[in-house]
Amino acid sequence: MTELETGSEEERPRPPAAGAAARATEPDGGELLWAKYFDDPAREWRRLFAELLGTFLLVVAAAGAVVVDAVSHGHIGRGAEVTAPGLTVMAVILFMGAVSGAHLNPAVSIAFAARGDFPWRRLPGYLLVQLAGATLAVLFLDAMFGKVGMLGATVPGAGIDDGQALVMELVLTAGLASTILGTASRSQNVGPLSAVAVGGYIVLAGLWSSPISGASMNPARSFGPALVLGDFAHYWVYGVGPVAGALIAVGFAFVLRGHGGERHSLLAAQGTLGEFRARRRRRHSS
């Protein structure tokens, strides 16, 4: 075993108590050693940008599918409307989950914080950029197509009152947050397949429940259209319902798996991206 850069085992930086992974194993058996950990506050801007970009992409797909359906006079249909956001979430988790945890949803960020997997001090920044990303997405759609299809606003369906829509959003988000917290835990970690589980749940929820509440499950996704349209008449449903559902999911997670804060869920919630030093250890068989 040799080191390509001077420095002993003792000189390697140690991870903070609730920090990211200290090393990543390469396919050839070597190890890349972390020089700085991604919970370094100086790198918070990267995480915030990731949440801004990811939420923008999610809302462009979720609200944009409704807008495009209206513009095209129904050519894509409800199936595409509910599938687009699920597939987008799956893609975003896979391409940037290691940067910020890919929350993309204030309810998810609150659930991770309440579970003990995400620092409360970082929560306001995440919530602000998620709302900003959603708003930018709807402004983009407005600039492209005008205020058609209500800009993808989530409102209770025909004959559905706010109370019914709220309960639906609560139940749907409890399931979504349970899926996220469960696949992020050590006991049931499925690696990249967690993206498939989360994206699949979003599609499934939308397929059967979107006529009732719009299947938002995300206060940011509903905030963007409400702000640009200037209509917050039903927004409380999509703020209270998902947050309450996420907190219920935290309770479920405690019953199923005990306290949070274990290493695997910390990495899933906070991201693992760091900076590498040009130092590697190689294992050589004698």
SEROTI-974785 format. One record per residue (C-alpha): residue in one letter; x, y, z. Coordinates in pm, whole numbers, padded with zeros to 5 digits, always signed. Example, Ala and Ser with C-alpha at 12.3 -4.5 7.8 and 13.67 -1.06 7.14 Angstrom:
<kepas>
A+01230-00450+00780
S+01367-00106+00714
</kepas>
This chain:
<kepas>
M+00000+00000+00000
T+00147+00334-00111
E+00041+00698-00103
L+00086+00915-00408
E+00096+01226-00194
T+00291+01261+00127
G+00090+01239+00441
S+00031+00973+00699
E-00288+00796+00796
E-00315+01021+01101
E-00298+01337+00888
R-00611+01256+00692
P-00896+01491+00777
R-01163+01331+00988
P-01535+01368+00917
P-01742+01576+01155
A-01974+01392+01389
A-02272+01416+01156
G-02081+01470+00833
A-02029+01300+00501
A-01839+00989+00407
A-01466+00993+00463
R-01374+00789+00160
A-01507+00640-00159
T-01380+00310-00292
E-01269+00305-00653
P-01341+00008-00882
D-00974-00092-00885
G-00963-00123-00507
G-00802+00215-00434
E-00961+00477-00215
L-01020+00843-00287
L-00974+01035+00035
W-01189+01333+00118
A-01004+01658+00177
K-01303+01866+00273
Y-01649+01755+00371
F-01959+01883+00206
D-02108+02009+00529
D-01847+02287+00512
P-02061+02606+00533
A-01849+02765+00260
R-02009+02522+00016
E-02369+02591+00112
W-02415+02795-00206
R-02362+02478-00411
R-02630+02291-00222
L-02871+02585-00248
F-02812+02617-00621
A-02876+02245-00661
E-03210+02279-00481
L-03299+02586-00689
L-03218+02408-01015
G-03381+02080-00916
T-03704+02246-00802
F-03709+02456-01118
L-03687+02142-01332
L-03951+01964-01126
V-04203+02248-01153
V-04130+02307-01522
A-04229+01943-01576
A-04520+01931-01330
A-04684+02266-01411
G-04551+02266-01767
A-04724+01939-01852
V-05058+02097-01761
V-04976+02411-01960
V-04863+02217-02267
D-05173+02000-02248
A-05383+02317-02258
V-05177+02472-02539
S-05196+02151-02746
H-05568+02108-02678
G-05529+01788-02481
H-05268+01612-02694
I-05061+01482-02403
G-05335+01386-02158
R-05351+01329-01784
G-05123+01026-01796
A-04836+01239-01922
E-04921+01517-01680
V-04874+01293-01378
T-04584+01092-01519
A-04366+01390-01611
P-04298+01512-01254
G-04224+01161-01126
L-03971+01094-01400
T-03818+01437-01348
V-03772+01375-00977
M-03611+01041-01053
A-03365+01204-01295
V-03284+01492-01060
I-03216+01260-00767
L-02979+01057-00981
F-02785+01351-01121
M-02760+01577-00818
G-02875+01390-00511
A-02514+01373-00391
V-02491+01752-00395
S-02788+01861-00183
G-02987+01548-00105
A-03233+01651-00380
H-03518+01745-00148
L-03698+01963-00408
N-03985+02000-00165
P-04025+02197+00160
A-04222+01911+00314
V-03934+01672+00249
S-03680+01914+00398
I-03897+01955+00708
A-03934+01577+00738
F-03557+01523+00718
A-03500+01795+00981
A-03768+01658+01214
R-03619+01309+01172
G-03278+01439+01282
D-03113+01381+00946
F-03084+01745+00837
P-02971+02050+01040
W-03253+02290+01130
R-03016+02583+01074
R-02996+02495+00703
L-03372+02457+00662
P-03463+02825+00590
G-03218+02844+00301
Y-03354+02526+00146
L-03713+02643+00179
L-03639+02981+00023
V-03458+02844-00282
Q-03722+02576-00336
L-03993+02843-00346
A-03773+03059-00571
G-03703+02771-00809
A-04074+02696-00839
T-04154+03061-00902
L-03886+03092-01171
A-04027+02782-01341
V-04377+02930-01356
L-04245+03266-01474
F-04069+03078-01754
L-04393+02904-01850
D-04581+03234-01837
A-04324+03396-02066
M-04342+03104-02308
F-04716+03041-02325
G-04900+03304-02123
K-05143+03228-01844
V-05298+02920-02003
G-05397+02608-01814
M-05393+02820-01496
L-05014+02783-01523
G-05046+02437-01377
A-05200+02558-01052
T-05307+02287-00809
V-05663+02336-00691
P-05931+02100-00558
G-06110+01913-00836
A-06469+01967-00943
G-06703+01892-00655
I-06413+01860-00407
D-06394+02101-00115
D-06078+02230+00051
G-06109+01991+00344
Q-06124+01686+00120
A-05828+01810-00085
L-05629+01878+00232
V-05684+01525+00365
M-05584+01383+00027
E-05263+01590+00021
L-05186+01485+00378
V-05227+01114+00299
L-05035+01134-00029
T-04746+01324+00127
A-04731+01087+00423
G-04675+00810+00171
L-04420+01009-00028
A-04219+01112+00278
S-04235+00756+00414
T-04091+00632+00086
I-03813+00889+00098
L-03725+00834+00464
G-03746+00458+00428
T-03524+00425+00123
A-03275+00666+00282
S-03236+00453+00593
R-02957+00204+00651
S-03197-00082+00714
Q-03363-00046+00374
N-03111+00143+00165
V-03150+00060-00203
G-02890+00303-00341
P-02979+00459-00677
L-03301+00259-00682
S-03435+00504-00423
A-03480+00747-00714
V-03697+00490-00889
A-03901+00433-00572
V-03963+00805-00516
G-04034+00883-00881
G-04260+00580-00908
Y-04457+00682-00602
I-04517+01031-00745
V-04646+00883-01070
L-04867+00633-00887
A-05013+00899-00658
G-05088+01126-00952
L-05253+00853-01160
W-05525+00785-00906
S-05560+01107-00706
S-05484+01405-00930
P-05854+01470-01007
I-05912+01519-00633
S-05635+01759-00527
G-05389+01779-00814
A-05152+01545-00628
S-04909+01826-00548
M-04751+01683-00228
N-04519+01982-00247
P-04579+02335-00111
A-04320+02479-00353
R-04481+02320-00659
S-04815+02482-00563
F-04656+02812-00456
G-04515+02906-00797
P-04847+02915-00986
A-05028+03073-00691
L-04776+03358-00675
V-04760+03429-01048
L-05139+03415-01080
G-05183+03615-00759
D-05437+03364-00631
F-05372+03207-00291
A-05736+03112-00223
H-05657+02741-00197
Y-05287+02755-00120
W-05332+02680+00250
V-05444+02330+00147
Y-05111+02271-00027
G-04906+02416+00256
V-05076+02257+00556
G-05159+01919+00400
P-04811+01820+00276
V-04629+01948+00587
A-04869+01764+00818
G-04832+01451+00607
A-04453+01475+00619
L-04456+01503+00998
I-04685+01202+01022
A-04433+01012+00808
V-04161+01105+01059
G-04375+00942+01327
F-04416+00632+01111
A-04040+00617+01059
F-03982+00630+01435
V-04223+00342+01491
L-04069+00137+01210
R-03700+00213+01259
G-03649+00411+01580
H-03458+00736+01600
G-03307+00899+01292
G-02963+01051+01261
E-02781+00736+01156
R-02499+00776+00907
H-02673+00647+00598
S-02976+00871+00635
L-02753+01171+00710
L-02573+01116+00380
A-02900+01079+00191
A-03048+01395+00342
Q-02743+01619+00321
G-02551+01499+00015
T-02200+01359-00001
L-02024+01581-00251
G-01682+01705-00144
E-01345+01791-00288
F-01078+01533-00354
R-00713+01578-00283
A-00471+01431-00535
R-00387+01160-00290
R-00481+00798-00326
R-00409+00479-00149
R-00367+00164-00355
R-00398-00184-00224
H-00142-00423-00374
S-00141-00790-00308
S+00194-00926-00210
</kepas>
